[in-house]
């Protein structure tokens, strides 16, 4: 019985530690800073080339 309680406590501490680390990891949805994005379109860089079949 003691081993079951010990394993349950260990599993619970691991679960709590996982949630704590997920909260502290710094991953948050952040809006895009459009001033840092390159102002060019992929179509502008397209090159015409022959298509071989």
PDB file with one MODEL, atoms N, CA, C and O in Angstrom:
MODEL        1
ATOM      1  N   UNK A   1       0.827  -1.186   0.000  1.00  0.00           N
ATOM      2  CA  UNK A   1       0.000   0.000   0.000  1.00  0.00           C
ATOM      3  C   UNK A   1       0.878   1.260   0.000  1.00  0.00           C
ATOM      4  O   UNK A   1       0.552   2.260  -0.639  1.00  0.00           O
ATOM      5  N   UNK A   2       1.985   1.188   0.722  1.00  0.00           N
ATOM      6  CA  UNK A   2       2.884   2.340   0.800  1.00  0.00           C
ATOM      7  C   UNK A   2       3.466   2.675  -0.572  1.00  0.00           C
ATOM      8  O   UNK A   2       3.618   3.848  -0.913  1.00  0.00           O
ATOM      9  N   UNK A   3       3.789   1.656  -1.353  1.00  0.00           N
ATOM     10  CA  UNK A   3       4.382   1.876  -2.679  1.00  0.00           C
ATOM     11  C   UNK A   3       3.360   2.525  -3.615  1.00  0.00           C
ATOM     12  O   UNK A   3       3.726   3.379  -4.423  1.00  0.00           O
ATOM     13  N   UNK A   4       2.106   2.141  -3.520  1.00  0.00           N
ATOM     14  CA  UNK A   4       1.064   2.733  -4.360  1.00  0.00           C
ATOM     15  C   UNK A   4       0.902   4.217  -4.032  1.00  0.00           C
ATOM     16  O   UNK A   4       0.779   5.041  -4.938  1.00  0.00           O
ATOM     17  N   UNK A   5       0.900   4.556  -2.759  1.00  0.00           N
ATOM     18  CA  UNK A   5       0.793   5.961  -2.355  1.00  0.00           C
ATOM     19  C   UNK A   5       2.017   6.738  -2.827  1.00  0.00           C
ATOM     20  O   UNK A   5       1.891   7.871  -3.292  1.00  0.00           O
ATOM     21  N   UNK A   6       3.186   6.143  -2.712  1.00  0.00           N
ATOM     22  CA  UNK A   6       4.415   6.790  -3.159  1.00  0.00           C
ATOM     23  C   UNK A   6       4.401   7.032  -4.670  1.00  0.00           C
ATOM     24  O   UNK A   6       4.789   8.105  -5.132  1.00  0.00           O
ATOM     25  N   UNK A   7       3.956   6.040  -5.435  1.00  0.00           N
ATOM     26  CA  UNK A   7       3.871   6.198  -6.884  1.00  0.00           C
ATOM     27  C   UNK A   7       2.829   7.240  -7.280  1.00  0.00           C
ATOM     28  O   UNK A   7       3.046   8.005  -8.220  1.00  0.00           O
ATOM     29  N   UNK A   8       1.717   7.278  -6.583  1.00  0.00           N
ATOM     30  CA  UNK A   8       0.682   8.276  -6.866  1.00  0.00           C
ATOM     31  C   UNK A   8       1.203   9.683  -6.571  1.00  0.00           C
ATOM     32  O   UNK A   8       0.935  10.616  -7.328  1.00  0.00           O
ATOM     33  N   UNK A   9       1.942   9.837  -5.477  1.00  0.00           N
ATOM     34  CA  UNK A   9       2.511  11.143  -5.135  1.00  0.00           C
ATOM     35  C   UNK A   9       3.553  11.558  -6.170  1.00  0.00           C
ATOM     36  O   UNK A   9       3.626  12.728  -6.546  1.00  0.00           O
ATOM     37  N   UNK A  10       4.347  10.616  -6.623  1.00  0.00           N
ATOM     38  CA  UNK A  10       5.351  10.905  -7.642  1.00  0.00           C
ATOM     39  C   UNK A  10       4.697  11.309  -8.966  1.00  0.00           C
ATOM     40  O   UNK A  10       5.151  12.243  -9.628  1.00  0.00           O
ATOM     41  N   UNK A  11       3.640  10.610  -9.344  1.00  0.00           N
ATOM     42  CA  UNK A  11       2.923  10.939 -10.579  1.00  0.00           C
ATOM     43  C   UNK A  11       2.257  12.309 -10.471  1.00  0.00           C
ATOM     44  O   UNK A  11       2.267  13.082 -11.429  1.00  0.00           O
ATOM     45  N   UNK A  12       1.691  12.606  -9.327  1.00  0.00           N
ATOM     46  CA  UNK A  12       1.051  13.903  -9.126  1.00  0.00           C
ATOM     47  C   UNK A  12       2.075  15.039  -9.157  1.00  0.00           C
ATOM     48  O   UNK A  12       1.813  16.099  -9.726  1.00  0.00           O
ATOM     49  N   UNK A  13       3.230  14.819  -8.550  1.00  0.00           N
ATOM     50  CA  UNK A  13       4.263  15.859  -8.573  1.00  0.00           C
ATOM     51  C   UNK A  13       4.784  16.067  -9.999  1.00  0.00           C
ATOM     52  O   UNK A  13       5.085  17.197 -10.385  1.00  0.00           O
ATOM     53  N   UNK A  14       4.890  15.015 -10.766  1.00  0.00           N
ATOM     54  CA  UNK A  14       5.307  15.139 -12.161  1.00  0.00           C
ATOM     55  C   UNK A  14       4.281  15.892 -12.987  1.00  0.00           C
ATOM     56  O   UNK A  14       4.643  16.701 -13.842  1.00  0.00           O
ATOM     57  N   UNK A  15       3.018  15.638 -12.745  1.00  0.00           N
ATOM     58  CA  UNK A  15       1.952  16.338 -13.459  1.00  0.00           C
ATOM     59  C   UNK A  15       1.939  17.824 -13.115  1.00  0.00           C
ATOM     60  O   UNK A  15       1.798  18.667 -14.001  1.00  0.00           O
ATOM     61  N   UNK A  16       2.084  18.138 -11.853  1.00  0.00           N
ATOM     62  CA  UNK A  16       2.124  19.540 -11.419  1.00  0.00           C
ATOM     63  C   UNK A  16       3.347  20.234 -12.003  1.00  0.00           C
ATOM     64  O   UNK A  16       3.242  21.363 -12.484  1.00  0.00           O
ATOM     65  N   UNK A  17       4.498  19.583 -11.968  1.00  0.00           N
ATOM     66  CA  UNK A  17       5.721  20.176 -12.507  1.00  0.00           C
ATOM     67  C   UNK A  17       5.595  20.425 -14.009  1.00  0.00           C
ATOM     68  O   UNK A  17       6.115  21.416 -14.521  1.00  0.00           O
ATOM     69  N   UNK A  18       4.908  19.532 -14.711  1.00  0.00           N
ATOM     70  CA  UNK A  18       4.698  19.715 -16.151  1.00  0.00           C
ATOM     71  C   UNK A  18       3.875  20.961 -16.421  1.00  0.00           C
ATOM     72  O   UNK A  18       4.231  21.755 -17.292  1.00  0.00           O
ATOM     73  N   UNK A  19       2.786  21.151 -15.697  1.00  0.00           N
ATOM     74  CA  UNK A  19       1.952  22.328 -15.901  1.00  0.00           C
ATOM     75  C   UNK A  19       2.680  23.614 -15.513  1.00  0.00           C
ATOM     76  O   UNK A  19       2.510  24.646 -16.163  1.00  0.00           O
ATOM     77  N   UNK A  20       3.476  23.556 -14.474  1.00  0.00           N
ATOM     78  CA  UNK A  20       4.243  24.739 -14.069  1.00  0.00           C
ATOM     79  C   UNK A  20       5.230  25.122 -15.165  1.00  0.00           C
ATOM     80  O   UNK A  20       5.344  26.299 -15.506  1.00  0.00           O
ATOM     81  N   UNK A  21       5.937  24.156 -15.716  1.00  0.00           N
ATOM     82  CA  UNK A  21       6.914  24.445 -16.768  1.00  0.00           C
ATOM     83  C   UNK A  21       6.249  24.910 -18.055  1.00  0.00           C
ATOM     84  O   UNK A  21       6.800  25.752 -18.764  1.00  0.00           O
ATOM     85  N   UNK A  22       5.082  24.379 -18.363  1.00  0.00           N
ATOM     86  CA  UNK A  22       4.368  24.839 -19.545  1.00  0.00           C
ATOM     87  C   UNK A  22       3.926  26.290 -19.394  1.00  0.00           C
ATOM     88  O   UNK A  22       3.876  27.026 -20.379  1.00  0.00           O
ATOM     89  N   UNK A  23       3.612  26.701 -18.194  1.00  0.00           N
ATOM     90  CA  UNK A  23       3.233  28.102 -17.956  1.00  0.00           C
ATOM     91  C   UNK A  23       4.436  29.035 -18.032  1.00  0.00           C
ATOM     92  O   UNK A  23       4.295  30.199 -18.407  1.00  0.00           O
ATOM     93  N   UNK A  24       5.628  28.530 -17.677  1.00  0.00           N
ATOM     94  CA  UNK A  24       6.814  29.382 -17.609  1.00  0.00           C
ATOM     95  C   UNK A  24       7.680  29.346 -18.853  1.00  0.00           C
ATOM     96  O   UNK A  24       8.691  30.048 -18.903  1.00  0.00           O
ATOM     97  N   UNK A  25       7.328  28.559 -19.859  1.00  0.00           N
ATOM     98  CA  UNK A  25       8.248  28.384 -20.985  1.00  0.00           C
ATOM     99  C   UNK A  25       8.311  29.583 -21.920  1.00  0.00           C
ATOM    100  O   UNK A  25       9.193  29.632 -22.778  1.00  0.00           O
ATOM    101  N   UNK A  26       7.419  30.541 -21.790  1.00  0.00           N
ATOM    102  CA  UNK A  26       7.487  31.741 -22.601  1.00  0.00           C
ATOM    103  C   UNK A  26       6.798  31.630 -23.943  1.00  0.00           C
ATOM    104  O   UNK A  26       6.822  32.591 -24.712  1.00  0.00           O
ATOM    105  N   UNK A  27       6.187  30.510 -24.257  1.00  0.00           N
ATOM    106  CA  UNK A  27       5.486  30.361 -25.529  1.00  0.00           C
ATOM    107  C   UNK A  27       4.094  30.955 -25.381  1.00  0.00           C
ATOM    108  O   UNK A  27       3.233  30.406 -24.693  1.00  0.00           O
ATOM    109  N   UNK A  28       3.899  32.071 -26.032  1.00  0.00           N
ATOM    110  CA  UNK A  28       2.599  32.728 -26.016  1.00  0.00           C
ATOM    111  C   UNK A  28       2.271  33.174 -27.434  1.00  0.00           C
ATOM    112  O   UNK A  28       3.177  33.523 -28.192  1.00  0.00           O
ATOM    113  N   UNK A  29       0.999  33.171 -27.807  1.00  0.00           N
ATOM    114  CA  UNK A  29       0.646  33.704 -29.112  1.00  0.00           C
ATOM    115  C   UNK A  29       0.893  35.213 -29.138  1.00  0.00           C
ATOM    116  O   UNK A  29       0.314  35.964 -28.354  1.00  0.00           O
ATOM    117  N   UNK A  30       1.754  35.637 -30.042  1.00  0.00           N
ATOM    118  CA  UNK A  30       2.129  37.043 -30.141  1.00  0.00           C
ATOM    119  C   UNK A  30       1.754  37.536 -31.541  1.00  0.00           C
ATOM    120  O   UNK A  30       1.980  36.843 -32.532  1.00  0.00           O
ATOM    121  N   UNK A  31       1.188  38.719 -31.609  1.00  0.00           N
ATOM    122  CA  UNK A  31       0.820  39.279 -32.904  1.00  0.00           C
ATOM    123  C   UNK A  31       2.079  39.522 -33.740  1.00  0.00           C
ATOM    124  O   UNK A  31       3.146  39.809 -33.199  1.00  0.00           O
ATOM    125  N   UNK A  32       1.945  39.405 -35.053  1.00  0.00           N
ATOM    126  CA  UNK A  32       3.077  39.607 -35.960  1.00  0.00           C
ATOM    127  C   UNK A  32       3.464  41.077 -35.990  1.00  0.00           C
ATOM    128  O   UNK A  32       2.605  41.948 -36.125  1.00  0.00           O
ATOM    129  N   UNK A  33       4.739  41.348 -35.865  1.00  0.00           N
ATOM    130  CA  UNK A  33       5.263  42.702 -35.984  1.00  0.00           C
ATOM    131  C   UNK A  33       5.562  42.947 -37.461  1.00  0.00           C
ATOM    132  O   UNK A  33       6.609  42.536 -37.962  1.00  0.00           O
ATOM    133  N   UNK A  34       4.655  43.607 -38.145  1.00  0.00           N
ATOM    134  CA  UNK A  34       4.767  43.768 -39.587  1.00  0.00           C
ATOM    135  C   UNK A  34       5.922  44.665 -39.983  1.00  0.00           C
ATOM    136  O   UNK A  34       6.306  44.673 -41.152  1.00  0.00           O
ATOM    137  N   UNK A  35       6.489  45.419 -39.057  1.00  0.00           N
ATOM    138  CA  UNK A  35       7.649  46.238 -39.395  1.00  0.00           C
ATOM    139  C   UNK A  35       8.899  45.388 -39.565  1.00  0.00           C
ATOM    140  O   UNK A  35       9.877  45.847 -40.155  1.00  0.00           O
ATOM    141  N   UNK A  36       8.888  44.178 -39.069  1.00  0.00           N
ATOM    142  CA  UNK A  36      10.057  43.296 -39.175  1.00  0.00           C
ATOM    143  C   UNK A  36       9.938  42.290 -40.312  1.00  0.00           C
ATOM    144  O   UNK A  36      10.865  41.519 -40.563  1.00  0.00           O
ATOM    145  N   UNK A  37       8.806  42.297 -40.993  1.00  0.00           N
ATOM    146  CA  UNK A  37       8.582  41.356 -42.087  1.00  0.00           C
ATOM    147  C   UNK A  37       9.043  42.003 -43.388  1.00  0.00           C
ATOM    148  O   UNK A  37       8.790  43.183 -43.630  1.00  0.00           O
ATOM    149  N   UNK A  38       9.721  41.221 -44.220  1.00  0.00           N
ATOM    150  CA  UNK A  38      10.199  41.744 -45.505  1.00  0.00           C
ATOM    151  C   UNK A  38       9.011  42.140 -46.370  1.00  0.00           C
ATOM    152  O   UNK A  38       7.997  41.443 -46.406  1.00  0.00           O
ATOM    153  N   UNK A  39       9.146  43.258 -47.062  1.00  0.00           N
ATOM    154  CA  UNK A  39       8.044  43.759 -47.870  1.00  0.00           C
ATOM    155  C   UNK A  39       8.175  43.312 -49.316  1.00  0.00           C
ATOM    156  O   UNK A  39       8.231  44.144 -50.222  1.00  0.00           O
ATOM    157  N   UNK A  40       8.224  42.045 -49.531  1.00  0.00           N
ATOM    158  CA  UNK A  40       8.264  41.545 -50.894  1.00  0.00           C
ATOM    159  C   UNK A  40       7.376  40.331 -50.998  1.00  0.00           C
ATOM    160  O   UNK A  40       7.167  39.600 -50.030  1.00  0.00           O
ATOM    161  N   UNK A  41       6.872  40.136 -52.165  1.00  0.00           N
ATOM    162  CA  UNK A  41       5.938  39.050 -52.410  1.00  0.00           C
ATOM    163  C   UNK A  41       6.671  37.919 -53.128  1.00  0.00           C
ATOM    164  O   UNK A  41       7.625  38.165 -53.867  1.00  0.00           O
ATOM    165  N   UNK A  42       6.236  36.709 -52.917  1.00  0.00           N
ATOM    166  CA  UNK A  42       6.906  35.589 -53.575  1.00  0.00           C
ATOM    167  C   UNK A  42       6.695  35.622 -55.083  1.00  0.00           C
ATOM    168  O   UNK A  42       7.507  35.075 -55.830  1.00  0.00           O
ATOM    169  N   UNK A  43       5.614  36.257 -55.545  1.00  0.00           N
ATOM    170  CA  UNK A  43       5.361  36.339 -56.988  1.00  0.00           C
ATOM    171  C   UNK A  43       6.351  37.292 -57.642  1.00  0.00           C
ATOM    172  O   UNK A  43       6.688  37.114 -58.813  1.00  0.00           O
ATOM    173  N   UNK A  44       6.824  38.299 -56.916  1.00  0.00           N
ATOM    174  CA  UNK A  44       7.791  39.233 -57.470  1.00  0.00           C
ATOM    175  C   UNK A  44       9.113  38.542 -57.794  1.00  0.00           C
ATOM    176  O   UNK A  44       9.827  38.965 -58.703  1.00  0.00           O
ATOM    177  N   UNK A  45       9.437  37.506 -57.073  1.00  0.00           N
ATOM    178  CA  UNK A  45      10.700  36.806 -57.274  1.00  0.00           C
ATOM    179  C   UNK A  45      10.583  35.636 -58.249  1.00  0.00           C
ATOM    180  O   UNK A  45      11.570  34.952 -58.520  1.00  0.00           O
ATOM    181  N   UNK A  46       9.391  35.408 -58.771  1.00  0.00           N
ATOM    182  CA  UNK A  46       9.196  34.271 -59.652  1.00  0.00           C
ATOM    183  C   UNK A  46       9.902  34.513 -60.989  1.00  0.00           C
ATOM    184  O   UNK A  46       9.906  35.624 -61.519  1.00  0.00           O
ATOM    185  N   UNK A  47      10.489  33.458 -61.510  1.00  0.00           N
ATOM    186  CA  UNK A  47      11.178  33.542 -62.793  1.00  0.00           C
ATOM    187  C   UNK A  47      10.428  32.689 -63.805  1.00  0.00           C
ATOM    188  O   UNK A  47       9.922  31.614 -63.483  1.00  0.00           O
ATOM    189  N   UNK A  48      10.367  33.184 -65.017  1.00  0.00           N
ATOM    190  CA  UNK A  48       9.719  32.382 -66.056  1.00  0.00           C
ATOM    191  C   UNK A  48      10.751  31.346 -66.553  1.00  0.00           C
ATOM    192  O   UNK A  48      11.918  31.664 -66.782  1.00  0.00           O
ATOM    193  N   UNK A  49      10.291  30.144 -66.704  1.00  0.00           N
ATOM    194  CA  UNK A  49      11.160  29.073 -67.169  1.00  0.00           C
ATOM    195  C   UNK A  49      10.341  28.130 -68.038  1.00  0.00           C
ATOM    196  O   UNK A  49       9.130  28.002 -67.860  1.00  0.00           O
ATOM    197  N   UNK A  50      10.995  27.482 -68.962  1.00  0.00           N
ATOM    198  CA  UNK A  50      10.233  26.521 -69.804  1.00  0.00           C
ATOM    199  C   UNK A  50       9.778  25.318 -68.975  1.00  0.00           C
ATOM    200  O   UNK A  50      10.461  24.879 -68.050  1.00  0.00           O
ATOM    201  N   UNK A  51       8.641  24.820 -69.328  1.00  0.00           N
ATOM    202  CA  UNK A  51       8.108  23.646 -68.635  1.00  0.00           C
ATOM    203  C   UNK A  51       8.339  22.445 -69.527  1.00  0.00           C
ATOM    204  O   UNK A  51       7.879  22.426 -70.668  1.00  0.00           O
ATOM    205  N   UNK A  52       9.030  21.462 -69.038  1.00  0.00           N
ATOM    206  CA  UNK A  52       9.328  20.247 -69.788  1.00  0.00           C
ATOM    207  C   UNK A  52       8.365  19.144 -69.383  1.00  0.00           C
ATOM    208  O   UNK A  52       8.081  18.940 -68.203  1.00  0.00           O
ATOM    209  N   UNK A  53       7.873  18.440 -70.392  1.00  0.00           N
ATOM    210  CA  UNK A  53       6.976  17.315 -70.093  1.00  0.00           C
ATOM    211  C   UNK A  53       7.648  16.013 -70.371  1.00  0.00           C
ATOM    212  O   UNK A  53       7.049  14.956 -70.179  1.00  0.00           O
TER     213      UNK A  53
ENDMDL
END
